Amino acid sequence: MGMSLRTVAMVTGIGLVVAAVAQELAKPSEERKWHGTLAGVVPYDFRPPTVERARSTWWGPQDERVFMPQVFGVGWTLNIGRLARLIGLA
């Protein structure tokens, strides 16, 4: 029996977190920024979130991107402000 989509997504997510942490730990400690991309594609950010970063990520109608790097973690999140602007609500 195969794995469910939920299981595949969870294993993939855990793998990405492990890969991002390993990528940072492979750097000398003074070069660790705890944010960047995996393979130049998948964003990660393990810095403590700030109100300003959260606001500009989740509500940034002026930003052209609908999908933004996560405020904390690996992957992307929805820029609700941009989406609202595109459909004429903001």
Phi and psi in radians as a Rosetta constraint file:
Dihedral C 1 N 2 CA 2 C 2 CIRCULARHARMONIC -1.415 0.35
Dihedral N 2 CA 2 C 2 N 3 CIRCULARHARMONIC 2.922 0.35
Dihedral C 2 N 3 CA 3 C 3 CIRCULARHARMONIC -1.336 0.35
Dihedral N 3 CA 3 C 3 N 4 CIRCULARHARMONIC 2.583 0.35
Dihedral C 3 N 4 CA 4 C 4 CIRCULARHARMONIC -1.289 0.35
Dihedral N 4 CA 4 C 4 N 5 CIRCULARHARMONIC 2.825 0.35
Dihedral C 4 N 5 CA 5 C 5 CIRCULARHARMONIC -1.052 0.35
Dihedral N 5 CA 5 C 5 N 6 CIRCULARHARMONIC -0.661 0.35
Dihedral C 5 N 6 CA 6 C 6 CIRCULARHARMONIC -1.077 0.35
Dihedral N 6 CA 6 C 6 N 7 CIRCULARHARMONIC -0.753 0.35
Dihedral C 6 N 7 CA 7 C 7 CIRCULARHARMONIC -1.138 0.35
Dihedral N 7 CA 7 C 7 N 8 CIRCULARHARMONIC -0.750 0.35
Dihedral C 7 N 8 CA 8 C 8 CIRCULARHARMONIC -1.069 0.35
Dihedral N 8 CA 8 C 8 N 9 CIRCULARHARMONIC -0.768 0.35
Dihedral C 8 N 9 CA 9 C 9 CIRCULARHARMONIC -1.109 0.35
Dihedral N 9 CA 9 C 9 N 10 CIRCULARHARMONIC -0.731 0.35
Dihedral C 9 N 10 CA 10 C 10 CIRCULARHARMONIC -1.148 0.35
Dihedral N 10 CA 10 C 10 N 11 CIRCULARHARMONIC -0.788 0.35
Dihedral C 10 N 11 CA 11 C 11 CIRCULARHARMONIC -1.122 0.35
Dihedral N 11 CA 11 C 11 N 12 CIRCULARHARMONIC -0.700 0.35
Dihedral C 11 N 12 CA 12 C 12 CIRCULARHARMONIC -1.108 0.35
Dihedral N 12 CA 12 C 12 N 13 CIRCULARHARMONIC -0.793 0.35
Dihedral C 12 N 13 CA 13 C 13 CIRCULARHARMONIC -1.061 0.35
Dihedral N 13 CA 13 C 13 N 14 CIRCULARHARMONIC -0.797 0.35
Dihedral C 13 N 14 CA 14 C 14 CIRCULARHARMONIC -1.099 0.35
Dihedral N 14 CA 14 C 14 N 15 CIRCULARHARMONIC -0.727 0.35
Dihedral C 14 N 15 CA 15 C 15 CIRCULARHARMONIC -1.066 0.35
Dihedral N 15 CA 15 C 15 N 16 CIRCULARHARMONIC -0.689 0.35
Dihedral C 15 N 16 CA 16 C 16 CIRCULARHARMONIC -1.178 0.35
Dihedral N 16 CA 16 C 16 N 17 CIRCULARHARMONIC -0.700 0.35
Dihedral C 16 N 17 CA 17 C 17 CIRCULARHARMONIC -1.103 0.35
Dihedral N 17 CA 17 C 17 N 18 CIRCULARHARMONIC -0.814 0.35
Dihedral C 17 N 18 CA 18 C 18 CIRCULARHARMONIC -1.058 0.35
Dihedral N 18 CA 18 C 18 N 19 CIRCULARHARMONIC -0.752 0.35
Dihedral C 18 N 19 CA 19 C 19 CIRCULARHARMONIC -1.111 0.35
Dihedral N 19 CA 19 C 19 N 20 CIRCULARHARMONIC -0.714 0.35
Dihedral C 19 N 20 CA 20 C 20 CIRCULARHARMONIC -1.159 0.35
Dihedral N 20 CA 20 C 20 N 21 CIRCULARHARMONIC -0.771 0.35
Dihedral C 20 N 21 CA 21 C 21 CIRCULARHARMONIC -1.113 0.35
Dihedral N 21 CA 21 C 21 N 22 CIRCULARHARMONIC -0.762 0.35
Dihedral C 21 N 22 CA 22 C 22 CIRCULARHARMONIC -1.071 0.35
Dihedral N 22 CA 22 C 22 N 23 CIRCULARHARMONIC -0.689 0.35
Dihedral C 22 N 23 CA 23 C 23 CIRCULARHARMONIC -1.076 0.35
Dihedral N 23 CA 23 C 23 N 24 CIRCULARHARMONIC -0.743 0.35
Dihedral C 23 N 24 CA 24 C 24 CIRCULARHARMONIC -1.210 0.35
Dihedral N 24 CA 24 C 24 N 25 CIRCULARHARMONIC -0.735 0.35
Dihedral C 24 N 25 CA 25 C 25 CIRCULARHARMONIC -1.182 0.35
Dihedral N 25 CA 25 C 25 N 26 CIRCULARHARMONIC -0.381 0.35
Dihedral C 25 N 26 CA 26 C 26 CIRCULARHARMONIC -1.293 0.35
Dihedral N 26 CA 26 C 26 N 27 CIRCULARHARMONIC -0.280 0.35
Dihedral C 26 N 27 CA 27 C 27 CIRCULARHARMONIC -1.487 0.35
Dihedral N 27 CA 27 C 27 N 28 CIRCULARHARMONIC 2.679 0.35
Dihedral C 27 N 28 CA 28 C 28 CIRCULARHARMONIC -1.029 0.35
Dihedral N 28 CA 28 C 28 N 29 CIRCULARHARMONIC 2.547 0.35
Dihedral C 28 N 29 CA 29 C 29 CIRCULARHARMONIC -0.954 0.35
Dihedral N 29 CA 29 C 29 N 30 CIRCULARHARMONIC -0.608 0.35
Dihedral C 29 N 30 CA 30 C 30 CIRCULARHARMONIC -1.268 0.35
Dihedral N 30 CA 30 C 30 N 31 CIRCULARHARMONIC -0.233 0.35
Dihedral C 30 N 31 CA 31 C 31 CIRCULARHARMONIC -1.744 0.35
Dihedral N 31 CA 31 C 31 N 32 CIRCULARHARMONIC -0.070 0.35
Dihedral C 31 N 32 CA 32 C 32 CIRCULARHARMONIC -1.293 0.35
Dihedral N 32 CA 32 C 32 N 33 CIRCULARHARMONIC 2.152 0.35
Dihedral C 32 N 33 CA 33 C 33 CIRCULARHARMONIC -1.884 0.35
Dihedral N 33 CA 33 C 33 N 34 CIRCULARHARMONIC -0.324 0.35
Dihedral C 33 N 34 CA 34 C 34 CIRCULARHARMONIC 1.118 0.35
Dihedral N 34 CA 34 C 34 N 35 CIRCULARHARMONIC 0.416 0.35
Dihedral C 34 N 35 CA 35 C 35 CIRCULARHARMONIC -2.670 0.35
Dihedral N 35 CA 35 C 35 N 36 CIRCULARHARMONIC 2.605 0.35
Dihedral C 35 N 36 CA 36 C 36 CIRCULARHARMONIC 2.867 0.35
Dihedral N 36 CA 36 C 36 N 37 CIRCULARHARMONIC -2.624 0.35
Dihedral C 36 N 37 CA 37 C 37 CIRCULARHARMONIC -2.351 0.35
Dihedral N 37 CA 37 C 37 N 38 CIRCULARHARMONIC 2.653 0.35
Dihedral C 37 N 38 CA 38 C 38 CIRCULARHARMONIC -1.649 0.35
Dihedral N 38 CA 38 C 38 N 39 CIRCULARHARMONIC 2.208 0.35
Dihedral C 38 N 39 CA 39 C 39 CIRCULARHARMONIC 0.952 0.35
Dihedral N 39 CA 39 C 39 N 40 CIRCULARHARMONIC 0.465 0.35
Dihedral C 39 N 40 CA 40 C 40 CIRCULARHARMONIC 1.206 0.35
Dihedral N 40 CA 40 C 40 N 41 CIRCULARHARMONIC 0.233 0.35
Dihedral C 40 N 41 CA 41 C 41 CIRCULARHARMONIC -2.203 0.35
Dihedral N 41 CA 41 C 41 N 42 CIRCULARHARMONIC -0.990 0.35
Dihedral C 41 N 42 CA 42 C 42 CIRCULARHARMONIC -1.566 0.35
Dihedral N 42 CA 42 C 42 N 43 CIRCULARHARMONIC 2.038 0.35
Dihedral C 42 N 43 CA 43 C 43 CIRCULARHARMONIC -1.340 0.35
Dihedral N 43 CA 43 C 43 N 44 CIRCULARHARMONIC 2.621 0.35
Dihedral C 43 N 44 CA 44 C 44 CIRCULARHARMONIC -2.481 0.35
Dihedral N 44 CA 44 C 44 N 45 CIRCULARHARMONIC 2.650 0.35
Dihedral C 44 N 45 CA 45 C 45 CIRCULARHARMONIC -2.659 0.35
Dihedral N 45 CA 45 C 45 N 46 CIRCULARHARMONIC 1.987 0.35
Dihedral C 45 N 46 CA 46 C 46 CIRCULARHARMONIC -1.942 0.35
Dihedral N 46 CA 46 C 46 N 47 CIRCULARHARMONIC 0.246 0.35
Dihedral C 46 N 47 CA 47 C 47 CIRCULARHARMONIC -1.295 0.35
Dihedral N 47 CA 47 C 47 N 48 CIRCULARHARMONIC 2.658 0.35
Dihedral C 47 N 48 CA 48 C 48 CIRCULARHARMONIC -1.005 0.35
Dihedral N 48 CA 48 C 48 N 49 CIRCULARHARMONIC 2.308 0.35
Dihedral C 48 N 49 CA 49 C 49 CIRCULARHARMONIC -1.176 0.35
Dihedral N 49 CA 49 C 49 N 50 CIRCULARHARMONIC 2.620 0.35
Dihedral C 49 N 50 CA 50 C 50 CIRCULARHARMONIC -2.041 0.35
Dihedral N 50 CA 50 C 50 N 51 CIRCULARHARMONIC 2.762 0.35
Dihedral C 50 N 51 CA 51 C 51 CIRCULARHARMONIC -1.051 0.35
Dihedral N 51 CA 51 C 51 N 52 CIRCULARHARMONIC -0.753 0.35
Dihedral C 51 N 52 CA 52 C 52 CIRCULARHARMONIC -1.106 0.35
Dihedral N 52 CA 52 C 52 N 53 CIRCULARHARMONIC -0.761 0.35
Dihedral C 52 N 53 CA 53 C 53 CIRCULARHARMONIC -1.138 0.35
Dihedral N 53 CA 53 C 53 N 54 CIRCULARHARMONIC -0.703 0.35
Dihedral C 53 N 54 CA 54 C 54 CIRCULARHARMONIC -1.116 0.35
Dihedral N 54 CA 54 C 54 N 55 CIRCULARHARMONIC -0.813 0.35
Dihedral C 54 N 55 CA 55 C 55 CIRCULARHARMONIC -1.060 0.35
Dihedral N 55 CA 55 C 55 N 56 CIRCULARHARMONIC -0.827 0.35
Dihedral C 55 N 56 CA 56 C 56 CIRCULARHARMONIC -1.242 0.35
Dihedral N 56 CA 56 C 56 N 57 CIRCULARHARMONIC -0.404 0.35
Dihedral C 56 N 57 CA 57 C 57 CIRCULARHARMONIC -1.374 0.35
Dihedral N 57 CA 57 C 57 N 58 CIRCULARHARMONIC -0.840 0.35
Dihedral C 57 N 58 CA 58 C 58 CIRCULARHARMONIC -1.506 0.35
Dihedral N 58 CA 58 C 58 N 59 CIRCULARHARMONIC -0.457 0.35
Dihedral C 58 N 59 CA 59 C 59 CIRCULARHARMONIC -2.367 0.35
Dihedral N 59 CA 59 C 59 N 60 CIRCULARHARMONIC 1.425 0.35
Dihedral C 59 N 60 CA 60 C 60 CIRCULARHARMONIC -2.259 0.35
Dihedral N 60 CA 60 C 60 N 61 CIRCULARHARMONIC 1.223 0.35
Dihedral C 60 N 61 CA 61 C 61 CIRCULARHARMONIC -1.044 0.35
Dihedral N 61 CA 61 C 61 N 62 CIRCULARHARMONIC -0.430 0.35
Dihedral C 61 N 62 CA 62 C 62 CIRCULARHARMONIC -1.354 0.35
Dihedral N 62 CA 62 C 62 N 63 CIRCULARHARMONIC -0.344 0.35
Dihedral C 62 N 63 CA 63 C 63 CIRCULARHARMONIC -1.348 0.35
Dihedral N 63 CA 63 C 63 N 64 CIRCULARHARMONIC 2.405 0.35
Dihedral C 63 N 64 CA 64 C 64 CIRCULARHARMONIC -1.255 0.35
Dihedral N 64 CA 64 C 64 N 65 CIRCULARHARMONIC -0.344 0.35
Dihedral C 64 N 65 CA 65 C 65 CIRCULARHARMONIC -1.454 0.35
Dihedral N 65 CA 65 C 65 N 66 CIRCULARHARMONIC 2.346 0.35
Dihedral C 65 N 66 CA 66 C 66 CIRCULARHARMONIC -1.504 0.35
Dihedral N 66 CA 66 C 66 N 67 CIRCULARHARMONIC -0.630 0.35
Dihedral C 66 N 67 CA 67 C 67 CIRCULARHARMONIC -1.843 0.35
Dihedral N 67 CA 67 C 67 N 68 CIRCULARHARMONIC 2.143 0.35
Dihedral C 67 N 68 CA 68 C 68 CIRCULARHARMONIC -2.005 0.35
Dihedral N 68 CA 68 C 68 N 69 CIRCULARHARMONIC 2.703 0.35
Dihedral C 68 N 69 CA 69 C 69 CIRCULARHARMONIC -1.035 0.35
Dihedral N 69 CA 69 C 69 N 70 CIRCULARHARMONIC 2.528 0.35
Dihedral C 69 N 70 CA 70 C 70 CIRCULARHARMONIC -0.966 0.35
Dihedral N 70 CA 70 C 70 N 71 CIRCULARHARMONIC 2.585 0.35
Dihedral C 70 N 71 CA 71 C 71 CIRCULARHARMONIC -1.184 0.35
Dihedral N 71 CA 71 C 71 N 72 CIRCULARHARMONIC -0.645 0.35
Dihedral C 71 N 72 CA 72 C 72 CIRCULARHARMONIC -2.575 0.35
Dihedral N 72 CA 72 C 72 N 73 CIRCULARHARMONIC 2.152 0.35
Dihedral C 72 N 73 CA 73 C 73 CIRCULARHARMONIC 2.137 0.35
Dihedral N 73 CA 73 C 73 N 74 CIRCULARHARMONIC -2.702 0.35
Dihedral C 73 N 74 CA 74 C 74 CIRCULARHARMONIC -2.113 0.35
Dihedral N 74 CA 74 C 74 N 75 CIRCULARHARMONIC 2.403 0.35
Dihedral C 74 N 75 CA 75 C 75 CIRCULARHARMONIC 1.879 0.35
Dihedral N 75 CA 75 C 75 N 76 CIRCULARHARMONIC -2.689 0.35
Dihedral C 75 N 76 CA 76 C 76 CIRCULARHARMONIC -2.147 0.35
Dihedral N 76 CA 76 C 76 N 77 CIRCULARHARMONIC 2.839 0.35
Dihedral C 76 N 77 CA 77 C 77 CIRCULARHARMONIC -2.410 0.35
Dihedral N 77 CA 77 C 77 N 78 CIRCULARHARMONIC 2.871 0.35
Dihedral C 77 N 78 CA 78 C 78 CIRCULARHARMONIC -1.460 0.35
Dihedral N 78 CA 78 C 78 N 79 CIRCULARHARMONIC 2.279 0.35
Dihedral C 78 N 79 CA 79 C 79 CIRCULARHARMONIC -1.522 0.35
Dihedral N 79 CA 79 C 79 N 80 CIRCULARHARMONIC 1.626 0.35
Dihedral C 79 N 80 CA 80 C 80 CIRCULARHARMONIC -1.104 0.35
Dihedral N 80 CA 80 C 80 N 81 CIRCULARHARMONIC -0.609 0.35
Dihedral C 80 N 81 CA 81 C 81 CIRCULARHARMONIC -1.074 0.35
Dihedral N 81 CA 81 C 81 N 82 CIRCULARHARMONIC -0.771 0.35
Dihedral C 81 N 82 CA 82 C 82 CIRCULARHARMONIC -1.166 0.35
Dihedral N 82 CA 82 C 82 N 83 CIRCULARHARMONIC -0.739 0.35
Dihedral C 82 N 83 CA 83 C 83 CIRCULARHARMONIC -1.060 0.35
Dihedral N 83 CA 83 C 83 N 84 CIRCULARHARMONIC -0.771 0.35
Dihedral C 83 N 84 CA 84 C 84 CIRCULARHARMONIC -1.073 0.35
Dihedral N 84 CA 84 C 84 N 85 CIRCULARHARMONIC -0.695 0.35
Dihedral C 84 N 85 CA 85 C 85 CIRCULARHARMONIC -1.156 0.35
Dihedral N 85 CA 85 C 85 N 86 CIRCULARHARMONIC -0.712 0.35
Dihedral C 85 N 86 CA 86 C 86 CIRCULARHARMONIC -1.116 0.35
Dihedral N 86 CA 86 C 86 N 87 CIRCULARHARMONIC -0.585 0.35
Dihedral C 86 N 87 CA 87 C 87 CIRCULARHARMONIC -1.681 0.35
Dihedral N 87 CA 87 C 87 N 88 CIRCULARHARMONIC 0.112 0.35
Dihedral C 87 N 88 CA 88 C 88 CIRCULARHARMONIC 1.519 0.35
Dihedral N 88 CA 88 C 88 N 89 CIRCULARHARMONIC 0.298 0.35
Dihedral C 88 N 89 CA 89 C 89 CIRCULARHARMONIC -1.663 0.35
Dihedral N 89 CA 89 C 89 N 90 CIRCULARHARMONIC -0.234 0.35
